[in-house]
Amino acid sequence: MTLSSEYNPPQDPLDILYHDAEIVVVNKPHGLLSVPGRGEHLADCLISRVQAVFPEALLVHRLDRDTSGVMIFGMTAHAQRHLSMQFEKRTTKKAYVARVHGRLEPRSGTVDLPLIVDWPNRPRQMVCHETGKPAVTDWRVTKYEEAATRVRLTPKTGRSHQLRVHMLALGHVILGDPIYAEGPARNHERLMLHSEELRVKHPDSGESMKFRAKAPF
């Protein structure tokens, strides 16, 4: 992500999917940072917009700037800890929608490839079997399009750029990816990756809750 380049985040109103005394769930737009970057020009971000409405909101997890979709925030220190532990222990369930380059076959499968930061080229990540951290993604084709495939991605781990690098490793880069895509695959108005569904246990009641935001592409 070349943040030194133009950063013009969308100015759409905050899309609040759910809120109560413990949590707030929003639909993050594409092109907006989850947290502030370095420098005043990168101060505009989702957490600051959420805190403008809910001053007590606390960060639990992040989505890449170029990824849209469901994000949850804690409204108390207890909720933040409880939710963070669910992400850490991988008891949350996440589902993404992506459009990838070419025809992805077979119709379903699993990518199990360890990932590590590519230091000279960061924030790029890369597959590394020696020192990479475990990363696992299930995929299922939902539709074949002309020269592209719509796919549902279910990450079992939460590594940085995991879905983007795993699709690249399969030879089917996510369309519009400003870091990993090249040529026609890169020539799209946005990264075609959206966090469509998140399941968590409510930090107060323990009840299982599911939040959804339909992909805008």
PyMOL CGO cylinders between C-alpha atoms (Angstrom):
from pymol import cmd
from pymol.cgo import CYLINDER

trace = [
    CYLINDER, 0.00, 0.00, 0.00, 1.72, 3.16, -1.14, 0.3, 1, 1, 1, 1, 1, 1,
    CYLINDER, 1.72, 3.16, -1.14, 0.31, 5.56, 1.40, 0.3, 1, 1, 1, 1, 1, 1,
    CYLINDER, 0.31, 5.56, 1.40, 2.73, 8.27, 0.36, 0.3, 1, 1, 1, 1, 1, 1,
    CYLINDER, 2.73, 8.27, 0.36, 0.62, 8.50, -2.79, 0.3, 1, 1, 1, 1, 1, 1,
    CYLINDER, 0.62, 8.50, -2.79, -2.77, 10.20, -2.87, 0.3, 1, 1, 1, 1, 1, 1,
    CYLINDER, -2.77, 10.20, -2.87, -5.03, 9.38, 0.06, 0.3, 1, 1, 1, 1, 1, 1,
    CYLINDER, -5.03, 9.38, 0.06, -8.56, 10.50, -0.72, 0.3, 1, 1, 1, 1, 1, 1,
    CYLINDER, -8.56, 10.50, -0.72, -10.85, 8.42, 1.48, 0.3, 1, 1, 1, 1, 1, 1,
    CYLINDER, -10.85, 8.42, 1.48, -14.56, 8.36, 0.66, 0.3, 1, 1, 1, 1, 1, 1,
    CYLINDER, -14.56, 8.36, 0.66, -16.70, 10.81, 2.63, 0.3, 1, 1, 1, 1, 1, 1,
    CYLINDER, -16.70, 10.81, 2.63, -19.82, 8.66, 2.84, 0.3, 1, 1, 1, 1, 1, 1,
    CYLINDER, -19.82, 8.66, 2.84, -21.78, 8.85, 6.09, 0.3, 1, 1, 1, 1, 1, 1,
    CYLINDER, -21.78, 8.85, 6.09, -20.96, 6.20, 8.68, 0.3, 1, 1, 1, 1, 1, 1,
    CYLINDER, -20.96, 6.20, 8.68, -22.84, 2.97, 7.90, 0.3, 1, 1, 1, 1, 1, 1,
    CYLINDER, -22.84, 2.97, 7.90, -23.77, 1.59, 11.34, 0.3, 1, 1, 1, 1, 1, 1,
    CYLINDER, -23.77, 1.59, 11.34, -25.00, -2.01, 11.18, 0.3, 1, 1, 1, 1, 1, 1,
    CYLINDER, -25.00, -2.01, 11.18, -25.62, -2.52, 14.91, 0.3, 1, 1, 1, 1, 1, 1,
    CYLINDER, -25.62, -2.52, 14.91, -24.82, -0.99, 18.28, 0.3, 1, 1, 1, 1, 1, 1,
    CYLINDER, -24.82, -0.99, 18.28, -25.58, -1.50, 21.96, 0.3, 1, 1, 1, 1, 1, 1,
    CYLINDER, -25.58, -1.50, 21.96, -23.87, -0.76, 25.27, 0.3, 1, 1, 1, 1, 1, 1,
    CYLINDER, -23.87, -0.76, 25.27, -21.02, -3.21, 24.55, 0.3, 1, 1, 1, 1, 1, 1,
    CYLINDER, -21.02, -3.21, 24.55, -20.36, -3.22, 20.80, 0.3, 1, 1, 1, 1, 1, 1,
    CYLINDER, -20.36, -3.22, 20.80, -20.73, -1.17, 17.64, 0.3, 1, 1, 1, 1, 1, 1,
    CYLINDER, -20.73, -1.17, 17.64, -20.58, -2.78, 14.19, 0.3, 1, 1, 1, 1, 1, 1,
    CYLINDER, -20.58, -2.78, 14.19, -20.03, -0.75, 11.01, 0.3, 1, 1, 1, 1, 1, 1,
    CYLINDER, -20.03, -0.75, 11.01, -19.61, -1.32, 7.29, 0.3, 1, 1, 1, 1, 1, 1,
    CYLINDER, -19.61, -1.32, 7.29, -16.18, 0.10, 6.41, 0.3, 1, 1, 1, 1, 1, 1,
    CYLINDER, -16.18, 0.10, 6.41, -15.97, 1.73, 2.99, 0.3, 1, 1, 1, 1, 1, 1,
    CYLINDER, -15.97, 1.73, 2.99, -13.22, 0.86, 0.53, 0.3, 1, 1, 1, 1, 1, 1,
    CYLINDER, -13.22, 0.86, 0.53, -10.30, 3.30, 0.56, 0.3, 1, 1, 1, 1, 1, 1,
    CYLINDER, -10.30, 3.30, 0.56, -10.50, 4.30, 4.24, 0.3, 1, 1, 1, 1, 1, 1,
    CYLINDER, -10.50, 4.30, 4.24, -7.81, 3.35, 6.74, 0.3, 1, 1, 1, 1, 1, 1,
    CYLINDER, -7.81, 3.35, 6.74, -8.97, 1.43, 9.82, 0.3, 1, 1, 1, 1, 1, 1,
    CYLINDER, -8.97, 1.43, 9.82, -6.56, 3.38, 12.06, 0.3, 1, 1, 1, 1, 1, 1,
    CYLINDER, -6.56, 3.38, 12.06, -4.52, 6.55, 11.44, 0.3, 1, 1, 1, 1, 1, 1,
    CYLINDER, -4.52, 6.55, 11.44, -1.37, 6.30, 9.33, 0.3, 1, 1, 1, 1, 1, 1,
    CYLINDER, -1.37, 6.30, 9.33, 1.82, 8.25, 9.97, 0.3, 1, 1, 1, 1, 1, 1,
    CYLINDER, 1.82, 8.25, 9.97, 1.39, 11.93, 9.29, 0.3, 1, 1, 1, 1, 1, 1,
    CYLINDER, 1.39, 11.93, 9.29, -1.45, 14.43, 9.46, 0.3, 1, 1, 1, 1, 1, 1,
    CYLINDER, -1.45, 14.43, 9.46, -2.62, 13.62, 5.91, 0.3, 1, 1, 1, 1, 1, 1,
    CYLINDER, -2.62, 13.62, 5.91, -3.38, 10.06, 7.04, 0.3, 1, 1, 1, 1, 1, 1,
    CYLINDER, -3.38, 10.06, 7.04, -5.35, 11.01, 10.16, 0.3, 1, 1, 1, 1, 1, 1,
    CYLINDER, -5.35, 11.01, 10.16, -8.79, 10.34, 8.67, 0.3, 1, 1, 1, 1, 1, 1,
    CYLINDER, -8.79, 10.34, 8.67, -9.72, 6.75, 9.47, 0.3, 1, 1, 1, 1, 1, 1,
    CYLINDER, -9.72, 6.75, 9.47, -12.60, 4.56, 10.53, 0.3, 1, 1, 1, 1, 1, 1,
    CYLINDER, -12.60, 4.56, 10.53, -11.83, 4.53, 14.26, 0.3, 1, 1, 1, 1, 1, 1,
    CYLINDER, -11.83, 4.53, 14.26, -11.80, 8.34, 14.40, 0.3, 1, 1, 1, 1, 1, 1,
    CYLINDER, -11.80, 8.34, 14.40, -15.10, 8.52, 12.49, 0.3, 1, 1, 1, 1, 1, 1,
    CYLINDER, -15.10, 8.52, 12.49, -16.67, 5.92, 14.80, 0.3, 1, 1, 1, 1, 1, 1,
    CYLINDER, -16.67, 5.92, 14.80, -15.37, 7.78, 17.88, 0.3, 1, 1, 1, 1, 1, 1,
    CYLINDER, -15.37, 7.78, 17.88, -16.94, 10.99, 16.60, 0.3, 1, 1, 1, 1, 1, 1,
    CYLINDER, -16.94, 10.99, 16.60, -20.30, 9.27, 17.12, 0.3, 1, 1, 1, 1, 1, 1,
    CYLINDER, -20.30, 9.27, 17.12, -19.35, 6.83, 19.91, 0.3, 1, 1, 1, 1, 1, 1,
    CYLINDER, -19.35, 6.83, 19.91, -16.46, 8.47, 21.83, 0.3, 1, 1, 1, 1, 1, 1,
    CYLINDER, -16.46, 8.47, 21.83, -15.86, 5.35, 23.96, 0.3, 1, 1, 1, 1, 1, 1,
    CYLINDER, -15.86, 5.35, 23.96, -15.39, 2.98, 20.99, 0.3, 1, 1, 1, 1, 1, 1,
    CYLINDER, -15.39, 2.98, 20.99, -12.21, 0.85, 21.11, 0.3, 1, 1, 1, 1, 1, 1,
    CYLINDER, -12.21, 0.85, 21.11, -10.37, -0.95, 18.32, 0.3, 1, 1, 1, 1, 1, 1,
    CYLINDER, -10.37, -0.95, 18.32, -10.60, -4.75, 18.17, 0.3, 1, 1, 1, 1, 1, 1,
    CYLINDER, -10.60, -4.75, 18.17, -9.35, -5.71, 14.68, 0.3, 1, 1, 1, 1, 1, 1,
    CYLINDER, -9.35, -5.71, 14.68, -8.53, -4.08, 11.33, 0.3, 1, 1, 1, 1, 1, 1,
    CYLINDER, -8.53, -4.08, 11.33, -9.29, -4.33, 7.66, 0.3, 1, 1, 1, 1, 1, 1,
    CYLINDER, -9.29, -4.33, 7.66, -6.85, -3.19, 4.97, 0.3, 1, 1, 1, 1, 1, 1,
    CYLINDER, -6.85, -3.19, 4.97, -7.45, 0.29, 3.58, 0.3, 1, 1, 1, 1, 1, 1,
    CYLINDER, -7.45, 0.29, 3.58, -8.58, -1.17, 0.25, 0.3, 1, 1, 1, 1, 1, 1,
    CYLINDER, -8.58, -1.17, 0.25, -10.92, -3.79, 1.77, 0.3, 1, 1, 1, 1, 1, 1,
    CYLINDER, -10.92, -3.79, 1.77, -14.51, -2.91, 2.63, 0.3, 1, 1, 1, 1, 1, 1,
    CYLINDER, -14.51, -2.91, 2.63, -16.99, -4.56, 4.95, 0.3, 1, 1, 1, 1, 1, 1,
    CYLINDER, -16.99, -4.56, 4.95, -17.94, -5.55, 8.47, 0.3, 1, 1, 1, 1, 1, 1,
    CYLINDER, -17.94, -5.55, 8.47, -15.83, -4.27, 11.38, 0.3, 1, 1, 1, 1, 1, 1,
    CYLINDER, -15.83, -4.27, 11.38, -16.64, -4.50, 15.09, 0.3, 1, 1, 1, 1, 1, 1,
    CYLINDER, -16.64, -4.50, 15.09, -15.54, -2.20, 17.91, 0.3, 1, 1, 1, 1, 1, 1,
    CYLINDER, -15.54, -2.20, 17.91, -15.80, -2.63, 21.68, 0.3, 1, 1, 1, 1, 1, 1,
    CYLINDER, -15.80, -2.63, 21.68, -17.66, 0.02, 23.69, 0.3, 1, 1, 1, 1, 1, 1,
    CYLINDER, -17.66, 0.02, 23.69, -16.03, -0.93, 27.00, 0.3, 1, 1, 1, 1, 1, 1,
    CYLINDER, -16.03, -0.93, 27.00, -12.60, -2.24, 28.00, 0.3, 1, 1, 1, 1, 1, 1,
    CYLINDER, -12.60, -2.24, 28.00, -14.25, -5.55, 28.91, 0.3, 1, 1, 1, 1, 1, 1,
    CYLINDER, -14.25, -5.55, 28.91, -15.89, -5.84, 25.47, 0.3, 1, 1, 1, 1, 1, 1,
    CYLINDER, -15.89, -5.84, 25.47, -12.61, -4.98, 23.73, 0.3, 1, 1, 1, 1, 1, 1,
    CYLINDER, -12.61, -4.98, 23.73, -10.74, -7.69, 25.67, 0.3, 1, 1, 1, 1, 1, 1,
    CYLINDER, -10.74, -7.69, 25.67, -13.49, -10.26, 25.16, 0.3, 1, 1, 1, 1, 1, 1,
    CYLINDER, -13.49, -10.26, 25.16, -13.71, -9.65, 21.39, 0.3, 1, 1, 1, 1, 1, 1,
    CYLINDER, -13.71, -9.65, 21.39, -9.92, -9.45, 20.95, 0.3, 1, 1, 1, 1, 1, 1,
    CYLINDER, -9.92, -9.45, 20.95, -9.61, -12.85, 22.64, 0.3, 1, 1, 1, 1, 1, 1,
    CYLINDER, -9.61, -12.85, 22.64, -12.17, -14.32, 20.25, 0.3, 1, 1, 1, 1, 1, 1,
    CYLINDER, -12.17, -14.32, 20.25, -10.10, -13.13, 17.28, 0.3, 1, 1, 1, 1, 1, 1,
    CYLINDER, -10.10, -13.13, 17.28, -6.89, -14.37, 18.91, 0.3, 1, 1, 1, 1, 1, 1,
    CYLINDER, -6.89, -14.37, 18.91, -8.35, -17.81, 19.67, 0.3, 1, 1, 1, 1, 1, 1,
    CYLINDER, -8.35, -17.81, 19.67, -9.96, -17.95, 16.20, 0.3, 1, 1, 1, 1, 1, 1,
    CYLINDER, -9.96, -17.95, 16.20, -13.46, -18.53, 17.51, 0.3, 1, 1, 1, 1, 1, 1,
    CYLINDER, -13.46, -18.53, 17.51, -14.82, -15.73, 15.33, 0.3, 1, 1, 1, 1, 1, 1,
    CYLINDER, -14.82, -15.73, 15.33, -16.12, -16.72, 11.91, 0.3, 1, 1, 1, 1, 1, 1,
    CYLINDER, -16.12, -16.72, 11.91, -15.35, -14.44, 8.97, 0.3, 1, 1, 1, 1, 1, 1,
    CYLINDER, -15.35, -14.44, 8.97, -16.52, -14.69, 5.37, 0.3, 1, 1, 1, 1, 1, 1,
    CYLINDER, -16.52, -14.69, 5.37, -15.33, -12.50, 2.51, 0.3, 1, 1, 1, 1, 1, 1,
    CYLINDER, -15.33, -12.50, 2.51, -16.48, -12.03, -1.06, 0.3, 1, 1, 1, 1, 1, 1,
    CYLINDER, -16.48, -12.03, -1.06, -13.82, -11.53, -3.72, 0.3, 1, 1, 1, 1, 1, 1,
    CYLINDER, -13.82, -11.53, -3.72, -13.60, -11.35, -7.49, 0.3, 1, 1, 1, 1, 1, 1,
    CYLINDER, -13.60, -11.35, -7.49, -10.42, -12.96, -8.74, 0.3, 1, 1, 1, 1, 1, 1,
    CYLINDER, -10.42, -12.96, -8.74, -8.69, -12.97, -12.10, 0.3, 1, 1, 1, 1, 1, 1,
    CYLINDER, -8.69, -12.97, -12.10, -9.33, -15.93, -14.40, 0.3, 1, 1, 1, 1, 1, 1,
    CYLINDER, -9.33, -15.93, -14.40, -11.28, -19.14, -13.84, 0.3, 1, 1, 1, 1, 1, 1,
    CYLINDER, -11.28, -19.14, -13.84, -10.57, -20.58, -10.40, 0.3, 1, 1, 1, 1, 1, 1,
    CYLINDER, -10.57, -20.58, -10.40, -10.81, -24.37, -10.35, 0.3, 1, 1, 1, 1, 1, 1,
    CYLINDER, -10.81, -24.37, -10.35, -11.79, -26.66, -8.70, 0.3, 1, 1, 1, 1, 1, 1,
    CYLINDER, -11.79, -26.66, -8.70, -14.91, -25.09, -7.23, 0.3, 1, 1, 1, 1, 1, 1,
    CYLINDER, -14.91, -25.09, -7.23, -13.65, -25.32, -3.65, 0.3, 1, 1, 1, 1, 1, 1,
    CYLINDER, -13.65, -25.32, -3.65, -10.50, -25.97, -1.71, 0.3, 1, 1, 1, 1, 1, 1,
    CYLINDER, -10.50, -25.97, -1.71, -8.10, -24.85, 1.01, 0.3, 1, 1, 1, 1, 1, 1,
    CYLINDER, -8.10, -24.85, 1.01, -4.89, -22.84, 0.84, 0.3, 1, 1, 1, 1, 1, 1,
    CYLINDER, -4.89, -22.84, 0.84, -2.45, -23.70, 3.63, 0.3, 1, 1, 1, 1, 1, 1,
    CYLINDER, -2.45, -23.70, 3.63, 0.62, -21.54, 3.06, 0.3, 1, 1, 1, 1, 1, 1,
    CYLINDER, 0.62, -21.54, 3.06, 2.62, -19.78, 5.82, 0.3, 1, 1, 1, 1, 1, 1,
    CYLINDER, 2.62, -19.78, 5.82, 3.12, -16.02, 5.40, 0.3, 1, 1, 1, 1, 1, 1,
    CYLINDER, 3.12, -16.02, 5.40, 5.75, -13.48, 6.40, 0.3, 1, 1, 1, 1, 1, 1,
    CYLINDER, 5.75, -13.48, 6.40, 6.35, -9.82, 5.64, 0.3, 1, 1, 1, 1, 1, 1,
    CYLINDER, 6.35, -9.82, 5.64, 8.54, -9.20, 2.56, 0.3, 1, 1, 1, 1, 1, 1,
    CYLINDER, 8.54, -9.20, 2.56, 10.79, -6.71, 4.38, 0.3, 1, 1, 1, 1, 1, 1,
    CYLINDER, 10.79, -6.71, 4.38, 12.48, -4.95, 1.44, 0.3, 1, 1, 1, 1, 1, 1,
    CYLINDER, 12.48, -4.95, 1.44, 9.07, -4.54, -0.21, 0.3, 1, 1, 1, 1, 1, 1,
    CYLINDER, 9.07, -4.54, -0.21, 6.78, -4.04, 2.77, 0.3, 1, 1, 1, 1, 1, 1,
    CYLINDER, 6.78, -4.04, 2.77, 3.86, -3.90, 3.27, 0.3, 1, 1, 1, 1, 1, 1,
    CYLINDER, 3.86, -3.90, 3.27, 3.96, -6.80, 0.79, 0.3, 1, 1, 1, 1, 1, 1,
    CYLINDER, 3.96, -6.80, 0.79, 3.65, -10.25, 2.38, 0.3, 1, 1, 1, 1, 1, 1,
    CYLINDER, 3.65, -10.25, 2.38, 4.99, -13.48, 0.92, 0.3, 1, 1, 1, 1, 1, 1,
    CYLINDER, 4.99, -13.48, 0.92, 4.83, -17.24, 1.34, 0.3, 1, 1, 1, 1, 1, 1,
    CYLINDER, 4.83, -17.24, 1.34, 7.75, -18.59, 3.40, 0.3, 1, 1, 1, 1, 1, 1,
    CYLINDER, 7.75, -18.59, 3.40, 7.86, -22.23, 4.52, 0.3, 1, 1, 1, 1, 1, 1,
    CYLINDER, 7.86, -22.23, 4.52, 10.89, -21.66, 6.80, 0.3, 1, 1, 1, 1, 1, 1,
    CYLINDER, 10.89, -21.66, 6.80, 9.84, -18.73, 8.99, 0.3, 1, 1, 1, 1, 1, 1,
    CYLINDER, 9.84, -18.73, 8.99, 6.30, -17.85, 7.90, 0.3, 1, 1, 1, 1, 1, 1,
    CYLINDER, 6.30, -17.85, 7.90, 3.38, -17.93, 10.33, 0.3, 1, 1, 1, 1, 1, 1,
    CYLINDER, 3.38, -17.93, 10.33, 0.63, -20.49, 9.66, 0.3, 1, 1, 1, 1, 1, 1,
    CYLINDER, 0.63, -20.49, 9.66, -2.12, -19.16, 7.38, 0.3, 1, 1, 1, 1, 1, 1,
    CYLINDER, -2.12, -19.16, 7.38, -5.14, -21.12, 6.18, 0.3, 1, 1, 1, 1, 1, 1,
    CYLINDER, -5.14, -21.12, 6.18, -7.97, -20.04, 3.86, 0.3, 1, 1, 1, 1, 1, 1,
    CYLINDER, -7.97, -20.04, 3.86, -10.95, -22.03, 2.59, 0.3, 1, 1, 1, 1, 1, 1,
    CYLINDER, -10.95, -22.03, 2.59, -12.47, -20.97, -0.72, 0.3, 1, 1, 1, 1, 1, 1,
    CYLINDER, -12.47, -20.97, -0.72, -15.68, -21.76, -2.58, 0.3, 1, 1, 1, 1, 1, 1,
    CYLINDER, -15.68, -21.76, -2.58, -16.60, -20.54, -6.07, 0.3, 1, 1, 1, 1, 1, 1,
    CYLINDER, -16.60, -20.54, -6.07, -20.02, -18.88, -6.16, 0.3, 1, 1, 1, 1, 1, 1,
    CYLINDER, -20.02, -18.88, -6.16, -20.06, -17.73, -9.79, 0.3, 1, 1, 1, 1, 1, 1,
    CYLINDER, -20.06, -17.73, -9.79, -17.95, -17.85, -12.94, 0.3, 1, 1, 1, 1, 1, 1,
    CYLINDER, -17.95, -17.85, -12.94, -17.83, -14.57, -14.84, 0.3, 1, 1, 1, 1, 1, 1,
    CYLINDER, -17.83, -14.57, -14.84, -16.14, -13.67, -18.08, 0.3, 1, 1, 1, 1, 1, 1,
    CYLINDER, -16.14, -13.67, -18.08, -12.39, -13.76, -17.31, 0.3, 1, 1, 1, 1, 1, 1,
    CYLINDER, -12.39, -13.76, -17.31, -13.10, -13.66, -13.56, 0.3, 1, 1, 1, 1, 1, 1,
    CYLINDER, -13.10, -13.66, -13.56, -14.44, -15.77, -10.70, 0.3, 1, 1, 1, 1, 1, 1,
    CYLINDER, -14.44, -15.77, -10.70, -16.57, -14.68, -7.77, 0.3, 1, 1, 1, 1, 1, 1,
    CYLINDER, -16.57, -14.68, -7.77, -15.48, -16.58, -4.67, 0.3, 1, 1, 1, 1, 1, 1,
    CYLINDER, -15.48, -16.58, -4.67, -16.38, -16.85, -0.99, 0.3, 1, 1, 1, 1, 1, 1,
    CYLINDER, -16.38, -16.85, -0.99, -13.27, -16.84, 1.20, 0.3, 1, 1, 1, 1, 1, 1,
    CYLINDER, -13.27, -16.84, 1.20, -13.27, -18.11, 4.78, 0.3, 1, 1, 1, 1, 1, 1,
    CYLINDER, -13.27, -18.11, 4.78, -9.97, -17.41, 6.55, 0.3, 1, 1, 1, 1, 1, 1,
    CYLINDER, -9.97, -17.41, 6.55, -9.11, -19.71, 9.45, 0.3, 1, 1, 1, 1, 1, 1,
    CYLINDER, -9.11, -19.71, 9.45, -6.27, -17.40, 10.52, 0.3, 1, 1, 1, 1, 1, 1,
    CYLINDER, -6.27, -17.40, 10.52, -5.92, -13.62, 10.37, 0.3, 1, 1, 1, 1, 1, 1,
    CYLINDER, -5.92, -13.62, 10.37, -2.56, -12.82, 8.82, 0.3, 1, 1, 1, 1, 1, 1,
    CYLINDER, -2.56, -12.82, 8.82, -1.88, -9.50, 7.13, 0.3, 1, 1, 1, 1, 1, 1,
    CYLINDER, -1.88, -9.50, 7.13, -2.87, -9.62, 3.42, 0.3, 1, 1, 1, 1, 1, 1,
    CYLINDER, -2.87, -9.62, 3.42, -3.68, -13.33, 3.88, 0.3, 1, 1, 1, 1, 1, 1,
    CYLINDER, -3.68, -13.33, 3.88, -6.51, -13.55, 1.35, 0.3, 1, 1, 1, 1, 1, 1,
    CYLINDER, -6.51, -13.55, 1.35, -4.68, -11.41, -1.19, 0.3, 1, 1, 1, 1, 1, 1,
    CYLINDER, -4.68, -11.41, -1.19, -1.47, -13.49, -1.07, 0.3, 1, 1, 1, 1, 1, 1,
    CYLINDER, -1.47, -13.49, -1.07, -3.27, -16.84, -0.94, 0.3, 1, 1, 1, 1, 1, 1,
    CYLINDER, -3.27, -16.84, -0.94, -5.28, -16.02, -4.06, 0.3, 1, 1, 1, 1, 1, 1,
    CYLINDER, -5.28, -16.02, -4.06, -2.09, -14.81, -5.75, 0.3, 1, 1, 1, 1, 1, 1,
    CYLINDER, -2.09, -14.81, -5.75, -0.42, -18.11, -4.80, 0.3, 1, 1, 1, 1, 1, 1,
    CYLINDER, -0.42, -18.11, -4.80, -3.25, -19.98, -6.53, 0.3, 1, 1, 1, 1, 1, 1,
    CYLINDER, -3.25, -19.98, -6.53, -2.55, -17.95, -9.68, 0.3, 1, 1, 1, 1, 1, 1,
    CYLINDER, -2.55, -17.95, -9.68, -5.80, -15.96, -9.36, 0.3, 1, 1, 1, 1, 1, 1,
    CYLINDER, -5.80, -15.96, -9.36, -4.97, -12.53, -7.95, 0.3, 1, 1, 1, 1, 1, 1,
    CYLINDER, -4.97, -12.53, -7.95, -7.85, -10.46, -6.53, 0.3, 1, 1, 1, 1, 1, 1,
    CYLINDER, -7.85, -10.46, -6.53, -8.98, -7.94, -9.13, 0.3, 1, 1, 1, 1, 1, 1,
    CYLINDER, -8.98, -7.94, -9.13, -7.97, -4.33, -8.54, 0.3, 1, 1, 1, 1, 1, 1,
    CYLINDER, -7.97, -4.33, -8.54, -5.26, -5.18, -6.01, 0.3, 1, 1, 1, 1, 1, 1,
    CYLINDER, -5.26, -5.18, -6.01, -2.86, -2.19, -6.03, 0.3, 1, 1, 1, 1, 1, 1,
    CYLINDER, -2.86, -2.19, -6.03, -0.03, -4.27, -4.54, 0.3, 1, 1, 1, 1, 1, 1,
    CYLINDER, -0.03, -4.27, -4.54, -0.23, -7.78, -5.99, 0.3, 1, 1, 1, 1, 1, 1,
    CYLINDER, -0.23, -7.78, -5.99, -2.12, -7.43, -9.28, 0.3, 1, 1, 1, 1, 1, 1,
    CYLINDER, -2.12, -7.43, -9.28, -0.52, -6.47, -12.60, 0.3, 1, 1, 1, 1, 1, 1,
    CYLINDER, -0.52, -6.47, -12.60, -1.81, -5.60, -16.07, 0.3, 1, 1, 1, 1, 1, 1,
    CYLINDER, -1.81, -5.60, -16.07, -5.55, -5.94, -16.76, 0.3, 1, 1, 1, 1, 1, 1,
    CYLINDER, -5.55, -5.94, -16.76, -6.18, -7.60, -13.37, 0.3, 1, 1, 1, 1, 1, 1,
    CYLINDER, -6.18, -7.60, -13.37, -5.05, -4.40, -11.64, 0.3, 1, 1, 1, 1, 1, 1,
    CYLINDER, -5.05, -4.40, -11.64, -7.10, -2.11, -13.84, 0.3, 1, 1, 1, 1, 1, 1,
    CYLINDER, -7.10, -2.11, -13.84, -10.25, -1.91, -11.70, 0.3, 1, 1, 1, 1, 1, 1,
    CYLINDER, -10.25, -1.91, -11.70, -11.80, 0.92, -9.71, 0.3, 1, 1, 1, 1, 1, 1,
    CYLINDER, -11.80, 0.92, -9.71, -11.11, -0.82, -6.39, 0.3, 1, 1, 1, 1, 1, 1,
    CYLINDER, -11.11, -0.82, -6.39, -9.79, -3.95, -4.70, 0.3, 1, 1, 1, 1, 1, 1,
    CYLINDER, -9.79, -3.95, -4.70, -12.54, -6.53, -5.19, 0.3, 1, 1, 1, 1, 1, 1,
    CYLINDER, -12.54, -6.53, -5.19, -12.46, -7.82, -1.62, 0.3, 1, 1, 1, 1, 1, 1,
    CYLINDER, -12.46, -7.82, -1.62, -15.25, -7.31, 0.92, 0.3, 1, 1, 1, 1, 1, 1,
    CYLINDER, -15.25, -7.31, 0.92, -15.77, -8.61, 4.45, 0.3, 1, 1, 1, 1, 1, 1,
    CYLINDER, -15.77, -8.61, 4.45, -19.38, -9.75, 4.08, 0.3, 1, 1, 1, 1, 1, 1,
    CYLINDER, -19.38, -9.75, 4.08, -20.03, -11.61, 7.30, 0.3, 1, 1, 1, 1, 1, 1,
    CYLINDER, -20.03, -11.61, 7.30, -18.69, -11.70, 10.87, 0.3, 1, 1, 1, 1, 1, 1,
    CYLINDER, -18.69, -11.70, 10.87, -19.88, -14.00, 13.66, 0.3, 1, 1, 1, 1, 1, 1,
    CYLINDER, -19.88, -14.00, 13.66, -18.89, -13.33, 17.26, 0.3, 1, 1, 1, 1, 1, 1,
    CYLINDER, -18.89, -13.33, 17.26, -20.14, -14.08, 20.76, 0.3, 1, 1, 1, 1, 1, 1,
    CYLINDER, -20.14, -14.08, 20.76, -21.59, -11.03, 22.47, 0.3, 1, 1, 1, 1, 1, 1,
    CYLINDER, -21.59, -11.03, 22.47, -19.16, -9.94, 25.21, 0.3, 1, 1, 1, 1, 1, 1,
    CYLINDER, -19.16, -9.94, 25.21, -21.97, -9.50, 27.75, 0.3, 1, 1, 1, 1, 1, 1,
    CYLINDER, -21.97, -9.50, 27.75, -24.59, -12.16, 27.00, 0.3, 1, 1, 1, 1, 1, 1,
    CYLINDER, -24.59, -12.16, 27.00, -22.34, -14.73, 25.29, 0.3, 1, 1, 1, 1, 1, 1,
    CYLINDER, -22.34, -14.73, 25.29, -24.99, -15.02, 22.59, 0.3, 1, 1, 1, 1, 1, 1,
    CYLINDER, -24.99, -15.02, 22.59, -23.75, -15.86, 19.09, 0.3, 1, 1, 1, 1, 1, 1,
    CYLINDER, -23.75, -15.86, 19.09, -24.36, -12.92, 16.74, 0.3, 1, 1, 1, 1, 1, 1,
    CYLINDER, -24.36, -12.92, 16.74, -23.97, -12.61, 12.97, 0.3, 1, 1, 1, 1, 1, 1,
    CYLINDER, -23.97, -12.61, 12.97, -23.44, -9.32, 11.14, 0.3, 1, 1, 1, 1, 1, 1,
    CYLINDER, -23.44, -9.32, 11.14, -23.63, -8.95, 7.36, 0.3, 1, 1, 1, 1, 1, 1,
    CYLINDER, -23.63, -8.95, 7.36, -23.00, -6.26, 4.79, 0.3, 1, 1, 1, 1, 1, 1,
    CYLINDER, -23.00, -6.26, 4.79, -23.61, -7.12, 1.15, 0.3, 1, 1, 1, 1, 1, 1,
    CYLINDER, -23.61, -7.12, 1.15, -20.66, -6.67, -1.22, 0.3, 1, 1, 1, 1, 1, 1,
    CYLINDER, -20.66, -6.67, -1.22, -20.98, -3.46, -3.28, 0.3, 1, 1, 1, 1, 1, 1,
    CYLINDER, -20.98, -3.46, -3.28, -19.57, -5.16, -6.39, 0.3, 1, 1, 1, 1, 1, 1,
]
cmd.load_cgo(trace, "trace")
